[in-house]
Amino acid sequence: MFGFQRRLAVAVLSGVLVLGACGGSSKSSATTTTTAPTTTLSPAQTQDAITKVFTDFFNGKNTDLNAKLQLLDDPNKFKALYNKFATDPTTGPQLAGTSVTVTSVTMQPDGSAEVKYTLNLNGTPALMDQLGKAVMVNGQWKVAGSTFCDLASLGNPAAAQDPACA
């Protein structure tokens, strides 16, 4: 059963990453700087913001690789590993139906949030009850790189040795 779960994890994660690579080029090289709002979010708004960043990051229909990278806490740190998964020839772009369902968000004493979620394939749960983390970076909630590394390692144990994840 573990072999099946590992192959499924590889397929789901690879599909998410490959689809992100399909349309990731941009004609503009301009950098946009945004200023975070100075208002404090309510607990419900915080949960909604975290749910949105996870939903957007794992949205297989979104083919903008750069936009997805920006949802990680340190896009530059994870870019090479993300691109490696996204361009791997064994992955399949047929996984446009990949999505995530966030089932709970629990704030942690350090200001981060533990996120319990399920990865779906065409609306069907594929990897249930995964634990991830969201962190606040410059006033915006981001998917923690550790969440990406945990999934990458589930699909390919060698990813845990990548400098971005080690």
Buried (B, 14 or more C-beta within 10 A) or exposed (E): EEEEEBEBBBBBBBBBBBBBBBEBEEEEEEEEEEEEEEEEBEEEEBBBBBBEBBBBBBBBEBBBBEBBBEBBBBBEBBBEBBBBBBEBEEBEEEBBBBBBBBEEBEBEEEEBBBBBBBBBBEEEEBBEEBEBBBBBBEEBBBBBBBBBBBBBBBBBEEBEEBEBBE
